[in-house]
Amino acid sequence: MERAVLGGGCFWCTEGAFKHMRGVESALPGYAGGHVDNPTYNAVCNGVTGHAEVVEVLYDESVISYETILEVFFTVHDPTQFNRQGNDIGTQYRSAIFYVDENQKMIAENVKSRFQEYFDEEIVTEISPISNYYEAEKYHHNYFELNPGNGYCQMVVAPKISKIRQKMSHLY
C-alpha cells in the first residue's frame, strides 16, 4: 500500500471524498505538520499546535495513482483559499500536501502547476515533507457517514462529496 497525506480543509469533507473509491484501502482523519506531540482536536481547532486537519489515504498504486489521488484532492476543495475553506478559518484548515518521498514531491508540484490553469486565483497549497502525523480521535472516523443529520454535514460536506462523485464517477 502507498500513502498520501492531504489537508483540504475540514477532514470530514476530504475523508468522505476518498471513501469507497476504487483502489483506496482507507482514508483516516488526522493531524500533520504541527509542533506538538499527540495533539487533540480542541488544541488543533484553537490553532495552537500548528497542525493541519488531514486525511491519510492508503491506496493500491496498481489500481489508482498518486496523481489521480491529487486530482481528486484539487477538485474536492478550493486550493486558492489561504488558511481556510469557506467559513472554516485558521491554519488547521490550510490546503496542504505532505509528501512521503521526493517522487511524491515532484508529482505534487507538477499536478499543482497543471491545476493552476483552472483557477483565476493563485493556488496556495503547501507542499511539505510529512511531519508530526497523528491519527485523529476515533469519533472523527467516518464522521459524514455516521452523522448524516448533522447540519455541517448537510450544508458543507454533502455538497462537496456529491460534486466529486459526479465529476469523477469513474473512480467509484
Secondary structure by P-SEA (a helix, b strand, c coil): cbbbbbbcccaaaaaaaaccccccccccccccccccccccaaaaaacccccccccccccccccccaaaaaaaaaaacccccccccccccccccccccccccaaaaaaaaaaaaaaccccccccbbbbbccccccccccccccccccccccccccccaaaaaaaaaaaccccc
